[in-house]
Amino acid sequence: MQFFSTRDHNRVVSASQAIAQGLSDEGGLFVPQSFPQVDVKAICALDYPEMAAAIVGQYLTDYSQEFLQEAAKATYGAAFGGKAGYLAPVSDEVYSLELWHGPTCAFKDYALQLMPKLLVEAKKNLDRTEKTLILVATSGDTGKAALDGYHDIPGVEIAVFFPTGGTSEIQRLQMVTQEGENVAVYAVRGNFDDAQTGVKKVFGDPAIAAELAKRNIRLSSANSINWGRLVPQIVYYFAAYAQLLKAGKVRFGDKVDFCVPTGNFGDILAGYYAKQMGLPVGRLICASNENNVLTDFLTTGTYTAKREFFKTTSPSMDILVSSNLERLLYHVTGSDAEVAGLMKSLSETGSYTVRPETLAAIQESFGCGWSSEKEVAGEIRARYEQDGYLCDTHTAVAFHVAGRHKREGVPMVVLSTASPYNVPPQRAGGSGPHCPAERL
Ligand SMILES: *Cc1c(COP(=O)(O)O)cnc(C)c1O
């Protein structure tokens, strides 16, 4: 399988190159040249690590199957407490896909526990010997998941920058207590944007680049536009379906809807890939918080990043420029020139509008909705009081939207992206509830 840039078809790379490089030089994202078709029934019979190796292997064809099997086993076994891709029943035909049983209690562990292994192997495949320095600006989840994933990985160092007071106390403690010889964590005076702007400046500074080159160091990022972060997320859509099959809740071929709390559009896009690979996915419902730029886009076809930014209780979804949407635009238009034009318009004017045919094609697979802060709070209470199920704020955004999109007779799987103890209401200096994962 080869990959090319969403903005230029002629930039073709191998999977190893896509993972080592992250972003294409002209700013496009790498996408696979085709959607591999799989034997869904056979895949549904596998356990989670085997399933991960089989699905990831469809895309990373220049990695050996032995390597992928070993890596998947090491990643999704004990570290996830035997609960990788665990599907919890919540109410009639509604399920919660609990993606937070990994070491740092949020779904980013699925990608960031595997990605370091993929990067080391990519460098091996490409005969590259430089040191990789990973810089991350984070509002919480990405930083702690990346630190945990990359600590003590040979040939890699990682530095994470977080805004002072901008994360939950548990997230801060998870970051500043990270062990490892190759990790560094910095608190930045300012907000997330200040942290991110600083990191971007380092990436764009020629003097720093020259100094790093002298020392044989290459900068890299751990953010979700890297193909290596997207591909592990396809797996749990299959795992959810497999569990519904096994429990007799669907017959093979029956459709299942998924509702996904969305920020950068990576998690939900993985569901689109699962669907294109043959999984019987019904509708993919994109759930947003008050930063509802995606709801507007999926409804009208106009994407406008120029709007008020709200700080909400689901901070990992407080995003105005949803990077992975570019991949979907490519897949539905099939035109690099068109995507390049839309992205140019976004960077120059802060908005773009797709053609009506493009919007219609997107709406065939995607529904959408958003939840206000009040609705999120009410939803947490309702799920707890009515179903005895405690969910976190991000998951609650999705539960609320899922309630409006539930179709009679079609199971609805809500992706639960964080443990309810991950971002509890801030108590300065207090002793909040503890993360239930085994390693804390
Ligand atoms: C990152 C994150 C999201 C958003 O995922 P995207 O792939 O960026 O859409 C949702 N919930 C939690 C808890 C997250 O950490």
The ligand as a MOL file (V3000), in Angstrom:
LIG
                    3D

  0  0  0     0  0            999 V3000
M  V30 BEGIN CTAB
M  V30 COUNTS 15 15 0 0 0
M  V30 BEGIN ATOM
M  V30 1 C -8.7270 13.9200 21.6820 0
M  V30 2 C -10.0220 13.6550 22.3460 0
M  V30 3 C -11.2510 13.7450 21.6640 0
M  V30 4 C -11.3510 14.1700 20.2240 0
M  V30 5 O -10.8260 13.2220 19.3290 0
M  V30 6 P -10.4940 13.6360 17.8200 0
M  V30 7 O -9.8350 12.4550 17.2250 0
M  V30 8 O -9.5510 14.8090 17.9600 0
M  V30 9 O -11.7590 14.0130 17.1680 0
M  V30 10 C -12.4170 13.4440 22.3560 0
M  V30 11 N -12.3840 13.0930 23.6590 0
M  V30 12 C -11.2360 12.9920 24.3490 0
M  V30 13 C -11.2790 12.6110 25.7740 0
M  V30 14 C -10.0070 13.2660 23.7270 0
M  V30 15 O -8.8670 13.1770 24.4250 0
M  V30 END ATOM
M  V30 BEGIN BOND
M  V30 1 1 1 2
M  V30 2 1 2 3
M  V30 3 2 2 14
M  V30 4 1 3 4
M  V30 5 2 3 10
M  V30 6 1 4 5
M  V30 7 1 5 6
M  V30 8 2 6 7
M  V30 9 1 6 8
M  V30 10 1 6 9
M  V30 11 1 10 11
M  V30 12 2 11 12
M  V30 13 1 12 13
M  V30 14 1 12 14
M  V30 15 1 14 15
M  V30 END BOND
M  V30 END CTAB
M  END
